[in-house]
Amino acid sequence: MNNAPDADFLIFDLGNVIIDLDYPKALQRIKEEVSTDFHSRVDSFYITDFHKDYERGIINSSQFREEVRSYFQQSWADQKVDELWNCLLKSIPVQRLELISKLRKNFQIGVLSNTNLIHIEAVNRILQNEHGIENFGPLVDWLFLSHEMGLAKPSPEIYEKMLGDLGTTGDRVIFFDDLQANVEGARAVGIKAVHVTGPEVIFDYFKNV
């Protein structure tokens, strides 16, 4: 493989690396459901402690939904909470899946994502609806999800756990993430990490491979 990166494992974040996200759209959608008195809470929704607890698996989906209802002082049904929570999820461009499939011929491919069960179930539905694939099982060799690991990026522990499971060292891994803090967290434990600042970054990185 000409110009192949010197690595054995390629690990990708999900949000804005494999699946597109639209946070402004999601925040606006939630604001439509609450009074203006709660708009400042909407803006802080994704950095709440209960969100962080949910993505580390400290609380389950039922507890998370209750926290959302309490936070916004609403009596939303579970389905409504899930709809609002998932509205930031967009599409999974087929070109990204094609790139992963191509790379998998020469590397072990994995996902490392700060996520949660409601989102993962929604992402799997998007995979099914858009590409006829039930989940990421057929697409990657490794799946590291924060809510299953009890850990979250950018803590060093999640990267160290991943390396332990891979049975390798950081210098044999290239990690792609859209958040600078997560890139720096990976680099701090010796992983080669790439900051994905736009949709063309991963394609540019592998254009000569």
SENU-858747 format. One record per atom (N, C-alpha, C): residue number from 1; residue in three letters; x, y, z. Coordinates in pm, 1 decimal. Last residue first. Layout:
   num   residuo         px         py         pz
   NUM       ALA          X          Y          Z
...
// end
This chain:
   num   residuo         px         py         pz
   209       VAL     -320.1      725.7      -22.9
   209       VAL     -310.7      586.7       24.8
   209       VAL     -376.8      492.9      -75.7
   208       ASN     -351.6      988.2      -68.6
   208       ASN     -244.7      920.0     -142.8
   208       ASN     -227.4      774.6     -101.1
   207       LYS     -558.6     1065.7       99.4
   207       LYS     -575.1     1081.4      -45.2
   207       LYS     -468.6     1009.6     -126.8
   206       PHE     -591.8     1064.1      371.1
   206       PHE     -571.0      935.1      305.2
   206       PHE     -571.0      945.6      152.2
   205       TYR     -631.7     1328.7      435.2
   205       TYR     -528.2     1253.8      505.7
   205       TYR     -492.4     1126.4      431.6
   204       ASP     -853.2     1399.5      284.5
   204       ASP     -722.9     1458.4      250.9
   204       ASP     -610.0     1376.1      313.5
   203       PHE    -1044.8     1257.2      427.5
   203       PHE    -1019.7     1222.9      287.0
   203       PHE     -885.2     1277.4      240.6
   202       ILE    -1042.1     1384.0      671.0
   202       ILE    -1002.5     1242.2      664.7
   202       ILE     -974.7     1198.7      521.3
   201       VAL    -1117.0     1651.1      590.9
   201       VAL     -989.5     1622.0      657.4
   201       VAL     -949.8     1475.6      643.5
   200       GLU    -1356.5     1730.5      489.4
   200       GLU    -1257.5     1679.7      394.0
   200       GLU    -1129.6     1629.6      460.4
   199       PRO    -1521.4     1834.8      690.1
   199       PRO    -1556.7     1706.9      628.6
   199       PRO    -1451.8     1648.9      534.8
   198       GLY    -1305.1     1963.6      955.7
   198       GLY    -1402.7     1977.1      847.6
   198       GLY    -1421.5     1844.9      778.0
   197       THR    -1122.0     1903.8     1146.5
   197       THR    -1181.1     2037.8     1151.1
   197       THR    -1285.1     2060.6     1041.6
   196       VAL    -1002.7     1668.9     1330.9
   196       VAL    -1091.0     1674.2     1214.8
   196       VAL    -1169.7     1804.8     1221.3
   195       HIS     -679.6     1620.6     1425.1
   195       HIS     -796.3     1705.2     1453.7
   195       HIS     -879.5     1719.2     1326.7
   194       VAL     -533.5     1316.3     1499.3
   194       VAL     -560.5     1413.5     1393.9
   194       VAL     -688.2     1488.5     1429.4
   193       ALA     -271.5     1157.3     1683.3
   193       ALA     -409.9     1203.5     1672.4
   193       ALA     -422.1     1316.5     1571.2
   192       LYS     -104.6      888.4     1807.6
   192       LYS      -99.6      986.0     1698.7
   192       LYS     -242.7     1029.0     1668.8
   191       ILE      -72.5      851.8     2158.3
   191       ILE     -143.8      817.0     2035.1
   191       ILE     -123.0      927.9     1932.2
   190       GLY       36.3      916.8     2405.2
   190       GLY      124.7      868.4     2299.2
   190       GLY       58.9      826.8     2170.4
   189       VAL     -125.8     1037.5     2582.1
   189       VAL      -88.4      898.3     2612.9
   189       VAL      -12.5      834.6     2496.7
   188       ALA     -162.4     1283.9     2467.8
   188       ALA      -99.1     1279.3     2600.2
   188       ALA      -60.5     1138.1     2641.3
   187       ARG     -310.9     1239.1     2241.9
   187       ARG     -167.0     1262.7     2226.8
   187       ARG      -93.7     1250.2     2359.7
   186       ALA     -565.0     1222.2     2357.6
   186       ALA     -504.9     1105.6     2293.9
   186       ALA     -353.2     1121.5     2281.5
   185       GLY     -598.8     1486.1     2444.4
   185       GLY     -603.2     1375.3     2539.6
   185       GLY     -539.0     1249.8     2484.3
   184       GLU     -592.4     1623.5     2203.7
   184       GLU     -483.1     1643.8     2299.2
   184       GLU     -479.2     1532.9     2403.3
   183       VAL     -833.7     1529.3     2098.4
   183       VAL     -708.6     1507.0     2025.9
   183       VAL     -590.4     1519.5     2121.4
   182       ASN    -1009.1     1633.5     2283.8
   182       ASN     -998.4     1487.6     2270.4
   182       ASN     -872.2     1447.8     2195.5
   181       ALA     -976.0     1906.5     2242.1
   181       ALA     -946.5     1850.6     2374.0
   181       ALA     -928.5     1698.3     2366.2
   180       GLN    -1067.0     1939.3     1979.0
   180       GLN     -925.6     1956.6     2009.4
   180       GLN     -888.4     1893.0     2143.2
   179       LEU    -1290.1     1725.8     1818.7
   179       LEU    -1268.5     1816.3     1931.4
   179       LEU    -1121.0     1819.4     1969.9
   178       ASP    -1309.2     1534.6     1621.5
   178       ASP    -1340.1     1673.3     1584.0
   178       ASP    -1315.0     1772.3     1696.1
   177       ASP    -1055.5     1286.8     1562.1
   177       ASP    -1163.3     1342.4     1644.1
   177       ASP    -1184.2     1488.4     1606.4
   176       PHE     -879.9      993.5     1507.2
   176       PHE     -940.2     1109.9     1440.6
   176       PHE    -1059.1     1158.1     1522.2
   175       PHE     -569.6      832.7     1561.8
   175       PHE     -703.9      862.8     1611.3
   175       PHE     -753.7      992.9     1550.1
   174       ILE     -361.8      565.5     1502.5
   174       ILE     -395.5      701.5     1458.8
   174       ILE     -542.8      723.7     1491.8
   173       VAL     -125.9      361.1     1669.0
   173       VAL     -265.9      402.1     1652.5
   173       VAL     -272.0      544.4     1598.4
   172       ARG      121.6      299.7     1750.6
   172       ARG       68.2      216.2     1642.5
   172       ARG      -76.4      251.8     1608.5
   171       ASP      182.7      455.6     1965.7
   171       ASP      249.3      489.7     1840.2
   171       ASP      200.3      406.0     1722.2
   170       GLY       49.1      336.7     2183.1
   170       GLY       -4.9      455.3     2117.8
   170       GLY       55.8      487.2     1983.1
   169       THR       42.4      -23.1     2147.6
   169       THR       91.4      101.0     2207.1
   169       THR       45.9      219.7     2122.1
   168       THR     -191.3     -295.9     2207.7
   168       THR      -88.8     -223.9     2132.6
   168       THR      -43.0     -101.1     2210.3
   167       GLY     -433.4     -422.2     2257.3
   167       GLY     -308.1     -495.1     2275.9
   167       GLY     -192.9     -430.1     2203.3
   166       LEU     -682.2     -315.5     2260.4
   166       LEU     -621.4     -337.4     2129.4
   166       LEU     -494.2     -420.8     2139.3
   165       ASP     -711.9     -291.4     2536.0
   165       ASP     -798.5     -384.2     2462.7
   165       ASP     -742.4     -415.8     2324.4
   164       GLY     -515.9      -96.6     2583.2
   164       GLY     -507.0     -227.0     2646.5
   164       GLY     -591.1     -331.2     2573.6
   163       LEU     -617.9      117.4     2437.0
   163       LEU     -489.6       58.7     2398.3
   163       LEU     -473.0      -80.2     2458.3
   162       MET     -854.7      164.1     2587.4
   162       MET     -861.1      126.9     2446.5
   162       MET     -731.6       59.7     2402.6
   161       LYS     -744.0      239.5     2831.3
   161       LYS     -828.3      119.9     2824.0
   161       LYS     -838.4       70.7     2679.8
   160       GLU     -618.2      475.1     2750.1
   160       GLU     -536.3      364.5     2801.4
   160       GLU     -614.3      233.4     2798.2
   159       TYR     -839.8      628.3     2684.5
   159       TYR     -742.7      594.4     2579.4
   159       TYR     -655.6      476.6     2623.0
   158       ILE     -960.8      649.3     2931.8
   158       ILE    -1035.0      586.8     2821.7
   158       ILE     -941.1      546.5     2707.8
   157       GLU     -769.4      776.8     3095.2
   157       GLU     -809.0      639.1     3124.0
   157       GLU     -879.8      573.1     3005.9
   156       PRO     -741.0     1041.9     3027.0
   156       PRO     -640.0      946.7     2978.9
   156       PRO     -684.2      801.7     2995.8
   155       SER    -1037.7     1202.4     2911.4
   155       SER     -960.8     1146.0     3023.0
   155       SER     -859.9     1043.7     2970.9
   154       PRO    -1196.7     1358.1     2734.8
   154       PRO    -1055.4     1332.2     2702.5
   154       PRO     -974.4     1271.9     2817.4
   153       LYS    -1384.9     1054.6     2689.9
   153       LYS    -1279.2     1145.2     2643.0
   153       LYS    -1301.0     1282.4     2705.9
   152       ALA    -1490.2      851.8     2964.4
   152       ALA    -1518.2      944.5     2854.7
   152       ALA    -1393.6     1022.0     2817.5
   151       LEU    -1621.5      541.9     3097.7
   151       LEU    -1515.3      641.7     3083.0
   151       LEU    -1551.2      734.3     2967.4
   150       GLY    -1773.4      320.3     3085.8
   150       GLY    -1772.1      392.9     3212.5
   150       GLY    -1666.5      501.5     3215.8
   149       MET    -1808.5      178.0     2855.0
   149       MET    -1677.1      170.2     2918.3
   149       MET    -1675.2      233.6     3057.0
   148       GLU    -2058.2      240.8     2765.1
   148       GLU    -2030.9      100.2     2796.5
   148       GLU    -1899.9       84.6     2874.1
   147       HIS    -2037.6      507.6     2716.9
   147       HIS    -2137.2      464.8     2816.1
   147       HIS    -2122.4      317.2     2851.7
   146       SER    -1835.8      521.0     2515.2
   146       SER    -1811.7      572.1     2650.1
   146       SER    -1909.2      516.3     2752.8
   145       LEU    -1739.1      254.7     2316.5
   145       LEU    -1844.6      351.4     2344.7
   145       LEU    -1837.8      392.0     2491.5
   144       PHE    -1561.8      117.3     2070.4
   144       PHE    -1541.4      167.1     2205.9
   144       PHE    -1640.7      280.8     2232.3
   143       LEU    -1523.1     -141.1     1867.8
   143       LEU    -1623.0      -39.6     1898.3
   143       LEU    -1608.9       -2.7     2045.5
   142       TRP    -1339.0     -279.0     1595.5
   142       TRP    -1343.7     -242.7     1736.6
   142       TRP    -1446.2     -131.3     1756.5
   141       ASP    -1369.4     -318.1     1329.1
   141       ASP    -1316.8     -428.6     1408.3
   141       ASP    -1332.0     -405.6     1557.6
   140       VAL    -1660.0     -220.4     1133.7
   140       VAL    -1535.7     -195.2     1206.7
   140       VAL    -1494.7     -319.5     1284.7
   139       LEU    -1888.5     -307.5     1000.4
   139       LEU    -1807.1     -200.7      941.1
   139       LEU    -1670.1     -185.3     1004.7
   138       PRO    -2057.5     -484.4     1127.3
   138       PRO    -1997.6     -526.5     1000.5
   138       PRO    -1896.0     -427.8      942.6
   137       GLY    -2116.6     -320.7     1365.2
   137       GLY    -2047.8     -449.3     1370.9
   137       GLY    -1984.5     -492.4     1240.0
   136       PHE    -2271.4      -96.8     1358.6
   136       PHE    -2133.0      -82.2     1315.4
   136       PHE    -2055.4     -213.5     1315.5
   135       ASN    -2588.3     -217.8     1222.1
   135       ASN    -2507.6     -147.9     1322.4
   135       ASN    -2363.2     -142.5     1272.8
   134       GLU    -2723.9     -288.0      984.0
   134       GLU    -2792.7     -289.5     1113.3
   134       GLU    -2720.1     -210.4     1220.5
   133       ILE    -2752.8     -123.8      680.0
   133       ILE    -2660.2     -190.5      771.1
   133       ILE    -2715.5     -177.4      912.7
   132       GLY    -2872.8       30.4      483.1
   132       GLY    -2912.1     -108.7      496.6
   132       GLY    -2820.6     -190.5      585.6
   131       HIS    -2824.8      299.5      467.8
   131       HIS    -2725.9      210.1      406.5
   131       HIS    -2761.1       62.2      417.8
   130       GLU    -3032.6      445.9      582.1
   130       GLU    -2954.9      505.9      473.5
   130       GLU    -2869.0      404.4      398.3
   129       ASN    -3147.7      278.2      776.7
   129       ASN    -3232.8      347.9      679.9
   129       ASN    -3155.5      398.6      559.3
   128       GLN    -2924.5      183.8      921.8
   128       GLN    -3017.1       90.7      858.2
   128       GLN    -3095.6      159.3      746.7
   127       LEU    -2806.4      422.0     1011.8
   127       LEU    -2728.3      325.7      932.8
   127       LEU    -2820.6      232.6      855.0
   126       ILE    -3023.1      515.9     1161.1
   126       ILE    -2976.4      592.1     1044.9
   126       ILE    -2894.9      501.2      953.0
   125       ARG    -3028.2      323.1     1360.3
   125       ARG    -3144.6      337.0     1271.5
   125       ARG    -3107.0      414.2     1145.8
   124       ASN    -2782.8      375.4     1481.1
   124       ASN    -2803.3      246.1     1415.4
   124       ASN    -2924.5      250.1     1321.9
   123       VAL    -2840.7      624.8     1587.0
   123       VAL    -2737.9      613.9     1483.3
   123       VAL    -2753.5      481.6     1408.0
   122       ALA    -3028.7      548.1     1781.4
   122       ALA    -3069.7      634.3     1670.6
   122       ALA    -2969.6      627.5     1555.6
   121       GLU    -2867.8      396.2     1951.2
   121       GLU    -2982.7      331.8     1887.8
   121       GLU    -3031.9      413.3     1768.9
   120       ILE    -2692.0      599.7     2028.1
   120       ILE    -2641.9      486.4     1950.6
   120       ILE    -2756.6      413.6     1882.5
   119       HIS    -2860.7      773.5     2174.1
   119       HIS    -2796.9      817.5     2050.1
   119       HIS    -2751.6      699.2     1965.3
   118       ILE    -2933.0      608.3     2387.9
   118       ILE    -3037.2      667.9     2302.3
   118       ILE    -2977.3      711.0     2169.3
   117       LEU    -2680.2      541.9     2503.1
   117       LEU    -2763.3      439.8     2441.2
   117       LEU    -2869.3      498.5     2347.9
   116       ASN    -2408.6      759.4     2406.9
   116       ASN    -2505.2      708.6     2503.6
   116       ASN    -2601.5      617.3     2429.5
   115       THR    -2066.9      878.6     2382.4
   115       THR    -2203.5      864.9     2334.3
   115       THR    -2291.0      805.5     2443.3
   114       ASN    -1764.2      933.2     2261.9
   114       ASN    -1843.9      972.4     2377.2
   114       ASN    -1989.5      972.6     2332.6
   113       SER    -1605.9      671.0     2081.4
   113       SER    -1702.3      780.5     2084.6
   113       SER    -1755.6      805.9     2224.7
   112       LEU    -1414.9      518.0     1856.5
   112       LEU    -1408.2      558.6     1996.8
   112       LEU    -1493.2      683.5     2010.9
   111       VAL    -1394.6      249.9     1632.9
   111       VAL    -1466.0      371.2     1670.5
   111       VAL    -1443.1      394.1     1819.4
   110       GLY    -1144.9      105.7     1410.1
   110       GLY    -1227.0      113.7     1530.4
   110       GLY    -1297.3      246.2     1543.0
   109       ILE     -975.9     -127.3     1205.2
   109       ILE    -1054.7       -4.2     1214.8
   109       ILE    -1139.5       -7.3     1341.5
   108       GLN     -659.9     -234.5     1104.5
   108       GLN     -775.4     -261.5     1190.0
   108       GLN     -844.6     -128.3     1217.4
   107       PHE     -570.7     -202.5      754.7
   107       PHE     -561.4     -162.9      894.8
   107       PHE     -678.0     -223.5      972.4
   106       ASN     -625.8     -291.1      501.1
   106       ASN     -485.4     -283.2      541.6
   106       ASN     -464.1     -243.5      687.3
   105       LYS     -892.7     -291.8      461.7
   105       LYS     -816.9     -396.3      393.4
   105       LYS     -672.3     -402.3      443.6
   104       ARG     -991.5      -66.7      573.8
   104       ARG     -997.5     -188.6      654.1
   104       ARG     -921.6     -304.4      589.2
   103       LEU     -994.4      126.4      381.5
   103       LEU     -884.0      126.1      477.3
   103       LEU     -877.4       -4.6      555.7
   102       LYS    -1236.7       65.2      250.8
   102       LYS    -1109.3       58.9      178.8
   102       LYS     -992.3       45.4      276.3
   101       SER    -1419.9      115.3      456.2
   101       SER    -1412.4      -17.8      395.8
   101       SER    -1280.2      -37.1      322.4
   100       ILE    -1376.0      389.2      495.4
   100       ILE    -1348.1      294.5      603.5
   100       ILE    -1332.1      153.4      548.1
    99       LEU    -1468.2      484.1      247.9
    99       LEU    -1329.0      504.9      287.3
    99       LEU    -1290.2      406.0      396.0
    98       GLU    -1738.4      411.9      263.1
    98       GLU    -1654.6      355.0      157.6
    98       GLU    -1506.6      369.3      191.2
    97       LEU    -1818.0      574.1      469.9
    97       LEU    -1822.6      429.9      489.0
    97       LEU    -1737.9      358.9      383.2
    96       ARG    -1784.6      818.8      345.3
    96       ARG    -1706.9      788.2      465.6
    96       ARG    -1705.4      638.8      492.3
    95       GLN    -1965.9      811.1      136.2
    95       GLN    -1823.3      819.3      104.3
    95       GLN    -1736.2      785.9      225.8
    94       VAL    -2215.6      823.2      253.4
    94       VAL    -2168.9      693.2      206.4
    94       VAL    -2019.3      695.7      176.9
    93       PRO    -2262.6     1008.9      550.5
    93       PRO    -2229.8     1007.6      407.9
    93       PRO    -2168.0      875.1      364.1
    92       ILE    -2513.5      990.4      755.2
    92       ILE    -2381.5      927.1      747.7
    92       ILE    -2346.2      918.1      599.7
    91       SER    -2695.4     1281.7      878.9
    91       SER    -2674.0     1164.2      794.4
    91       SER    -2531.5     1110.6      808.2
    90       LYS    -2755.8     1383.5     1206.8
    90       LYS    -2791.3     1400.5     1065.4
    90       LYS    -2761.4     1271.1      989.3
    89       LEU    -2859.7     1462.2     1531.2
    89       LEU    -2801.5     1361.1     1443.0
    89       LEU    -2849.4     1380.3     1300.2
    88       LEU    -3003.7     1633.6     1684.0
    88       LEU    -2875.4     1683.2     1634.5
    88       LEU    -2811.4     1587.0     1535.6
    87       CYS    -3224.1     1500.4     1775.5
    87       CYS    -3241.7     1585.6     1657.2
    87       CYS    -3111.5     1648.7     1608.8
    86       ASN    -3221.1     1342.8     2000.6
    86       ASN    -3160.8     1289.1     1878.6
    86       ASN    -3162.3     1385.3     1760.3
    85       TRP    -3356.9     1487.9     2191.8
    85       TRP    -3218.1     1450.1     2217.6
    85       TRP    -3147.3     1407.2     2089.5
    84       LEU    -3611.3     1498.7     2083.2
    84       LEU    -3535.1     1622.4     2100.2
    84       LEU    -3386.3     1593.7     2119.9
    83       GLU    -3675.9     1222.9     2088.7
    83       GLU    -3679.9     1299.3     1963.0
    83       GLU    -3595.0     1425.0     1973.1
    82       ASP    -3658.2     1164.7     2361.3
    82       ASP    -3566.0     1101.8     2267.0
    82       ASP    -3561.0     1177.7     2135.3
    81       VAL    -3872.6     1318.5     2458.4
    81       VAL    -3735.2     1343.6     2505.7
    81       VAL    -3634.8     1288.2     2405.9
    80       LYS    -4080.8     1188.0     2325.5
    80       LYS    -4052.5     1329.4     2298.5
    80       LYS    -3910.2     1365.7     2342.7
    79       GLN    -4075.8      935.1     2438.1
    79       GLN    -4054.5      948.7     2294.1
    79       GLN    -4018.8     1092.0     2256.2
    78       ASP    -4142.2      991.7     2706.4
    78       ASP    -4009.4      939.0     2671.9
    78       ASP    -3977.6      961.1     2524.4
    77       ALA    -4321.6     1306.7     2721.0
    77       ALA    -4315.7     1161.4     2714.7
    77       ALA    -4174.7     1117.2     2676.7
    76       TRP    -4266.3     1592.9     2927.2
    76       TRP    -4252.6     1525.0     2798.9
    76       TRP    -4255.8     1373.4     2815.3
    75       SER    -4323.6     1788.6     3112.4
    75       SER    -4376.3     1653.4     3135.3
    75       SER    -4371.8     1571.8     3006.4
    74       GLN    -4062.9     2013.5     3225.4
    74       GLN    -4161.6     1968.4     3127.7
    74       GLN    -4208.0     1826.7     3162.2
    73       GLN    -3832.9     2147.3     3322.6
    73       GLN    -3962.9     2155.9     3389.9
    73       GLN    -4077.8     2126.7     3292.6
    72       PHE    -3583.0     2102.7     3226.8
    72       PHE    -3666.0     2195.8     3149.3
    72       PHE    -3805.7     2215.0     3209.5
    71       TYR    -3494.5     1930.0     3428.4
    71       TYR    -3411.0     2043.2     3386.2
    71       TYR    -3493.6     2148.2     3312.9
    70       SER    -3689.3     1728.4     3435.7
    70       SER    -3669.1     1816.0     3550.4
    70       SER    -3595.1     1943.6     3510.8
    69       ARG    -3651.5     1609.8     3185.0
    69       ARG    -3781.9     1666.6     3220.9
    69       ARG    -3769.0     1764.5     3336.3
    68       VAL    -3384.0     1526.5     3215.2
    68       VAL    -3421.0     1621.9     3110.3
    68       VAL    -3553.5     1688.9     3144.5
    67       GLU    -3409.3     1340.9     3422.4
    67       GLU    -3324.6     1459.4     3441.8
    67       GLU    -3359.6     1567.2     3338.7
    66       GLU    -3564.4     1149.1     3294.9
    66       GLU    -3618.6     1219.5     3410.3
    66       GLU    -3540.3     1347.2     3438.7
    65       ARG    -3381.0     1062.5     3103.7
    65       ARG    -3504.6     1127.3     3060.8
    65       ARG    -3568.3     1206.0     3175.3
    64       PHE    -3188.7      944.3     3274.2
    64       PHE    -3154.6     1060.0     3191.3
    64       PHE    -3280.0     1135.2     3148.4
    63       GLN    -3330.7      729.7     3377.7
    63       GLN    -3286.1      836.3     3467.3
    63       GLN    -3250.7      961.6     3389.7
    62       SER    -3361.1      583.5     3139.6
    62       SER    -3478.9      629.4     3214.1
    62       SER    -3442.5      743.7     3308.0
    61       SER    -3093.0      528.1     3070.4
    61       SER    -3177.1      610.6     2983.4
    61       SER    -3299.5      664.7     3056.1
    60       ASN    -2883.6      558.7     3368.7
    60       ASN    -2938.8      489.5     3253.4
    60       ASN    -3033.7      580.8     3175.1
    59       ILE    -2571.2      698.2     3480.9
    59       ILE    -2716.1      689.9     3487.3
    59       ILE    -2766.3      621.0     3360.9
    58       ILE    -2317.7      628.4     3401.4
    58       ILE    -2344.3      640.2     3545.0
    58       ILE    -2494.1      639.0     3571.0
    57       GLY    -2232.4      625.0     3139.8
    57       GLY    -2308.1      510.9     3188.9
    57       GLY    -2335.8      514.4     3337.4
    56       ARG    -2121.8      845.4     3037.4
    56       ARG    -2028.7      754.0     3105.1
    56       ARG    -2101.7      634.0     3166.0
    55       GLU    -2334.7      981.4     2941.3
    55       GLU    -2241.4      929.5     2842.2
    55       GLU    -2131.4      844.5     2904.5
    54       TYR    -2457.3     1049.1     3183.9
    54       TYR    -2523.2      956.2     3092.4
    54       TYR    -2424.2      898.6     2992.2
    53       ASP    -2285.4     1234.4     3295.7
    53       ASP    -2309.2     1108.2     3365.4
    53       ASP    -2369.6     1004.1     3271.1
    52       LYS    -2313.4     1437.4     3109.2
    52       LYS    -2182.8     1372.5     3124.1
    52       LYS    -2196.1     1238.1     3196.0
    51       HIS    -2580.3     1502.1     3160.3
    51       HIS    -2540.8     1455.0     3027.1
    51       HIS    -2407.5     1380.0     3036.0
    50       PHE    -2561.3     1587.9     3421.6
    50       PHE    -2635.1     1464.6     3395.8
    50       PHE    -2610.1     1411.5     3254.7
    49       ASP    -2412.9     1823.4     3397.2
    49       ASP    -2352.7     1709.1     3465.4
    49       ASP    -2427.5     1579.9     3433.0
    48       THR    -2430.4     1977.1     3070.6
    48       THR    -2482.8     1950.1     3204.5
    48       THR    -2414.3     1827.3     3265.0
    47       ILE    -2369.4     2046.0     2817.0
    47       ILE    -2257.5     2043.8     2911.8
    47       ILE    -2306.2     2021.2     3055.1
    46       TYR    -2594.9     2059.6     2664.8
    46       TYR    -2497.6     1956.0     2630.3
    46       TYR    -2375.6     1953.2     2722.1
    45       PHE    -2737.8     2282.9     2772.4
    45       PHE    -2789.0     2145.5     2782.4
    45       PHE    -2680.8     2040.5     2763.8
    44       SER    -2700.5     2548.4     2755.9
    44       SER    -2607.8     2474.3     2842.5
    44       SER    -2640.1     2326.1     2850.2
    43       ASP    -2905.5     2638.3     2597.6
    43       ASP    -2768.4     2661.9     2551.5
    43       ASP    -2665.6     2583.4     2632.0
    42       VAL    -3123.4     2576.8     2762.6
    42       VAL    -3103.6     2504.1     2637.6
    42       VAL    -2958.4     2517.4     2592.1
    41       ARG    -3094.1     2769.6     2956.5
    41       ARG    -3073.2     2629.9     2992.4
    41       ARG    -3051.4     2543.2     2867.6
    40       SER    -3164.9     2990.0     2813.1
    40       SER    -3026.4     2982.1     2861.1
    40       SER    -2993.1     2840.0     2905.2
    39       HIS    -3435.0     2936.4     2770.5
    39       HIS    -3342.4     2932.4     2657.1
    39       HIS    -3196.1     2927.0     2701.3
    38       PHE    -3630.7     2954.3     2958.2
    38       PHE    -3545.1     2836.1     2964.9
    38       PHE    -3442.0     2832.3     2852.6
    37       ASP    -3777.4     3175.5     2901.7
    37       ASP    -3711.5     3172.7     3032.3
    37       ASP    -3610.9     3058.0     3041.9
    36       THR    -3909.9     3119.2     2668.4
    36       THR    -3782.0     3191.8     2657.2
    36       THR    -3706.7     3194.0     2789.8
    35       SER    -4035.3     2780.9     2702.4
    35       SER    -4048.3     2926.6     2706.8
    35       SER    -3911.2     2991.5     2701.3
    34       VAL    -3984.9     2513.2     2462.2
    34       VAL    -3983.3     2569.9     2597.4
    34       VAL    -3999.2     2721.6     2590.0
    33       GLU    -3973.2     2432.1     2202.5
    33       GLU    -4058.0     2354.6     2292.5
    33       GLU    -4066.9     2412.8     2433.7
    32       GLU    -3788.6     2576.4     2067.2
    32       GLU    -3926.8     2585.7     2020.3
    32       GLU    -4025.0     2518.2     2115.4
    31       LYS    -3555.6     2489.7     2181.5
    31       LYS    -3607.5     2621.5     2220.6
    31       LYS    -3752.0     2641.0     2175.9
    30       ILE    -3516.1     2254.9     2039.6
    30       ILE    -3555.1     2246.7     2180.3
    30       ILE    -3614.4     2379.4     2226.9
    29       ARG    -3439.5     2362.6     1791.6
    29       ARG    -3557.1     2274.6     1800.4
    29       ARG    -3606.5     2264.9     1944.8
    28       GLN    -3207.1     2496.8     1855.8
    28       GLN    -3323.5     2573.4     1811.2
    28       GLN    -3450.7     2490.4     1823.7
    27       LEU    -3044.1     2278.5     1915.4
    27       LEU    -3074.5     2377.2     2019.2
    27       LEU    -3197.0     2458.9     1982.7
    26       ALA    -3034.7     2154.3     1662.7
    26       ALA    -3089.8     2084.0     1778.3
    26       ALA    -3129.7     2181.7     1888.0
    25       LYS    -2909.2     2347.8     1505.4
    25       LYS    -3044.6     2303.3     1471.7
    25       LYS    -3110.4     2237.2     1591.7
    24       PRO    -2656.8     2360.6     1636.3
    24       PRO    -2746.5     2477.6     1630.6
    24       PRO    -2890.7     2439.7     1599.0
    23       TYR    -2558.9     2088.0     1595.6
    23       TYR    -2594.0     2137.9     1727.7
    23       TYR    -2684.1     2261.8     1722.2
    22       ASP    -2561.3     1849.4     1393.4
    22       ASP    -2604.2     1988.6     1378.5
    22       ASP    -2652.2     2039.3     1513.6
    21       LEU    -2331.6     1607.8     1257.6
    21       LEU    -2411.4     1661.2     1367.4
    21       LEU    -2448.5     1805.2     1338.0
    20       ASP    -2267.7     1320.0     1058.7
    20       ASP    -2277.6     1465.4     1071.3
    20       ASP    -2369.4     1502.5     1187.2
    19       ILE    -2057.4     1047.5     1139.1
    19       ILE    -2194.0     1097.8     1123.6
    19       ILE    -2195.0     1249.3     1143.1
    18       ILE    -1772.3     1053.0     1138.7
    18       ILE    -1846.5      955.4     1058.6
    18       ILE    -1989.7     1002.1     1033.4
    17       VAL    -1726.1     1312.4     1238.7
    17       VAL    -1618.9     1238.9     1172.0
    17       VAL    -1681.5     1133.0     1081.2
    16       ASN    -1938.8     1413.7     1372.5
    16       ASN    -1868.4     1504.0     1281.5
    16       ASN    -1740.0     1443.4     1224.6
    15       GLY    -1919.6     1149.1     1600.4
    15       GLY    -1979.8     1277.6     1567.4
    15       GLY    -1889.5     1369.0     1487.8
    14       LEU    -1719.8      928.0     1626.7
    14       LEU    -1841.7      922.9     1547.6
    14       LEU    -1887.1     1062.3     1502.6
    13       ASP    -1361.9      887.8     1579.6
    13       ASP    -1476.7      937.1     1655.6
    13       ASP    -1601.0      922.3     1567.0
    12       PHE    -1168.6      608.8     1480.2
    12       PHE    -1246.2      726.0     1443.4
    12       PHE    -1350.6      759.7     1549.5
    11       ILE     -853.1      469.2     1439.2
    11       ILE     -967.6      482.0     1529.2
    11       ILE    -1037.8      615.1     1501.6
    10       LEU     -656.6      231.5     1298.1
    10       LEU     -714.6      362.8     1270.9
    10       LEU     -844.4      370.8     1350.0
     9       PHE     -363.2       47.4     1363.0
     9       PHE     -502.1       73.8     1397.6
     9       PHE     -540.6      217.0     1359.0
     8       ASP     -103.4       45.1     1283.4
     8       ASP     -178.5      -79.7     1269.3
     8       ASP     -328.5      -58.4     1287.8
     7       ALA      105.3      270.9     1094.4
     7       ALA       16.3      238.3     1205.8
     7       ALA      -49.0      104.2     1178.2
     6       ASP      213.0      484.6      899.5
     6       ASP      282.7      385.9      980.5
     6       ASP      200.9      359.8     1106.4
     5       PRO        2.7      515.9      609.8
     5       PRO       50.3      564.5      738.9
     5       PRO      115.5      451.7      818.2
     4       ALA      115.9      443.8      280.4
     4       ALA       31.2      405.9      393.2
     4       ALA       88.0      463.9      522.4
     3       ASN      238.4      486.1       35.4
     3       ASN      214.7      601.1      122.2
     3       ASN      123.3      569.3      240.3
     2       ASN       94.1      196.0     -110.3
     2       ASN      181.6      311.5     -122.7
     2       ASN      138.7      422.9      -28.0
     1       MET       85.0     -118.8        0.0
     1       MET        0.0        0.0        0.0
     1       MET       88.6      123.9        0.0
// end
